[in-house]
């Protein structure tokens, strides 16, 4: 699973995608987040889009929002590599209208199938399958704050995390789907990543920014323990 920022590298997302697929080999599967927060009126992304609009304009914008379509809805906030993978011939995308993943490779269909629309990134999402498959995570010129794999640790922490309501457009225009799920919070992911044992991480640098590779299972287990100990005391620092 790759999170990437290609700005400043001088390379096209197609070249980076192909290099990653070459490194994985014919048996490997490349996975990227293909999230669509713009599809929800409960997201920070949506609030930013309508911040400059009047109340009437914001309501008109909301009414015109297209529904999520796995085969066509872009994922602009996830970066050029994610959009490149999503649009590659033969790519598979999971069905969640806000937190889908996209993948290329022999296990893409297996890993991304059955993404429950009421479970962003928990046990009924591809993250749980990636964890079970002992996947690796590559942070390519981004920090741990971008590591969506850590959201699986949120679902597994003790005490259980708070929940909230989400809304997004699904199926047809004007069809607003409301559901309850974990209140996702990546605000302390950078600190949690900094606390990971160094022996879990392979560190390099590319185009003056860090590159970090690690096994998802070990990292999620460690972060789950961290969140269970620190979040309830609100003193992760």
C-alpha positions, 0 to 999 in steps of 0.5 A: 500500500503506497501513499505518495507525493511526487511534487518536485521529483520530475517524474510522471505518476505513470513512471512511478507506478511502473517502477513500483509494479516492477519492484513488486513483480508479477505476484505483487499487488499495488494498492493506493488510497482512492478516498473521495472526501469531496463526496460528503457534506460532513467532511473538511474537504466539502466545507473548504469547497463551500466556504466562500459561497452564500447559504443559497449557493452552498445548498445549490452546490450540495444539490448538484453533487454527483454520486460516487461511482467506483469506475469514474469518480476521481480522487483528486485529494489523494495525489497523482499516483493514486489517480494514475493507479485508479485509472489504469486499465485492469485496476480494481476499486473498492465500493466505499463512497468515501474511503475506497482503495484502488489496486493493480495486481493478481490479488486486487479483486480479493483484497478490495472486495466487499468493502462495507459502506458503513465501515470506512477503514475497519474490520469490514474494509480492505485494510483488515484484509491487507493486515491479514495478508501481511502487506507492506506500507510505503510512505513515498515522500510523505510522513506518517500523518498520511498513513491511512493504515493507522486508521485500522488501529483506531478501530481496534483500540481500547477503549473503543473510539467515539463514533459519529454520523457521516453523509455522502451521495451514493447511487443517484444524484440527490440520494444522501446516504447517512451512516454511523462509523468511527470518528476518524482522527489522524491528528496524532498519526505523525507522533504515533509513527515517530514512536514506532521502534526503529527496527520496524522501519526501512528508511531512505530518501528520494528527491530530498524527502523521506521514504519509509517502508514497513510491515503493516501488521507490526506497525498497526499493532504498535500504534493500536497499543499507543492509541489505547494508552495515550488517547484516553489521557489525551497526552500523546506528545 
